[in-house]
């Protein structure tokens, strides 16, 4: 009986974990939890970045599409390319078209006298005095707008003469290049990046373009 009791006490003494084993297990658990937390945090930052990128690019693309549509119609019903030279440059363009009444040279109707301008360095604004509201922000998460102008004409010998890109338009401008830049902020270990969207718009109502048909 004495031997059996000693064996039982010995078996009970060997059961469970020692303090050192518990400390090692806790350390391993903490390391695994820290690694999982870091991975989750990185995934969340990547998701935020992608959402910001998608929203910014969607804004820029929408502005680019609307600008391209209006600029392509510039000069409709007029005997010019429709660009108001005095109000146009690298970061703004004013275009006129007679889309509502081709029998008159007046361009005072809605969508007939439109100005696009880079405002505050980070927003593209559309201004139409005949619309309500007159001012609409098309994109507010951009970092730059660049307008370049290409001229087309024939010289005395009947040879096509091209010029561009120019910083300002002329009466011979027949194509406009719109460049929108979007900068995505750095998130975590991912550095800041810049995305550039470009649209080449032909002024199909410009005198040179109409003269080709």
WOVENUR-V393706 format. One record per backbone hydrogen bond with DSSP energy under -1.0 kcal/mol. NH is the residue of the N-H (numbers start at 1). CO is the residue of the C=O. If there is no record, write none. Layout:
nh=NH co=CO
nh=NH co=CO
This chain:
nh=5 co=1
nh=6 co=2
nh=7 co=3
nh=8 co=4
nh=9 co=5
nh=10 co=6
nh=11 co=7
nh=12 co=8
nh=13 co=9
nh=14 co=10
nh=22 co=18
nh=23 co=19
nh=24 co=20
nh=25 co=21
nh=26 co=22
nh=27 co=23
nh=28 co=24
nh=29 co=25
nh=30 co=26
nh=31 co=27
nh=32 co=28
nh=33 co=29
nh=34 co=30
nh=35 co=31
nh=36 co=32
nh=37 co=33
nh=38 co=34
nh=39 co=35
nh=40 co=36
nh=41 co=37
nh=42 co=38
nh=43 co=39
nh=44 co=40
nh=45 co=41
nh=46 co=42
nh=47 co=43
nh=48 co=44
nh=49 co=45
nh=50 co=46
nh=51 co=47
nh=52 co=48
nh=53 co=49
nh=54 co=50
nh=55 co=51
nh=56 co=52
nh=57 co=53
nh=58 co=54
nh=59 co=55
nh=60 co=56
nh=61 co=57
nh=62 co=58
nh=63 co=59
nh=64 co=60
nh=65 co=61
nh=66 co=62
nh=67 co=63
nh=68 co=64
nh=69 co=65
nh=70 co=66
nh=71 co=67
nh=72 co=68
nh=73 co=69
nh=74 co=71
nh=75 co=96
nh=76 co=73
nh=78 co=75
nh=84 co=94
nh=85 co=83
nh=87 co=84
nh=88 co=85
nh=89 co=92
nh=93 co=116
nh=95 co=114
nh=96 co=82
nh=97 co=112
nh=98 co=76
nh=104 co=101
nh=112 co=109
nh=114 co=95
nh=115 co=127
nh=116 co=93
nh=117 co=125
nh=118 co=91
nh=119 co=123
nh=122 co=119
nh=124 co=139
nh=125 co=117
nh=126 co=136
nh=127 co=115
nh=128 co=134
nh=131 co=128
nh=136 co=126
nh=138 co=124
nh=139 co=124
nh=142 co=122
nh=143 co=181
nh=146 co=179
nh=147 co=90
nh=148 co=177
nh=149 co=166
nh=150 co=175
nh=151 co=163
nh=152 co=172
nh=153 co=161
nh=155 co=159
nh=158 co=155
nh=161 co=153
nh=163 co=151
nh=166 co=149
nh=173 co=170
nh=174 co=150
nh=175 co=150
nh=176 co=201
nh=177 co=148
nh=178 co=199
nh=179 co=146
nh=180 co=197
nh=181 co=144
nh=182 co=195
nh=184 co=193
nh=187 co=190
nh=190 co=187
nh=193 co=184
nh=195 co=182
nh=197 co=180
nh=199 co=178
nh=201 co=176
nh=203 co=174
nh=204 co=202
nh=206 co=203
nh=210 co=206
nh=211 co=207
nh=213 co=210
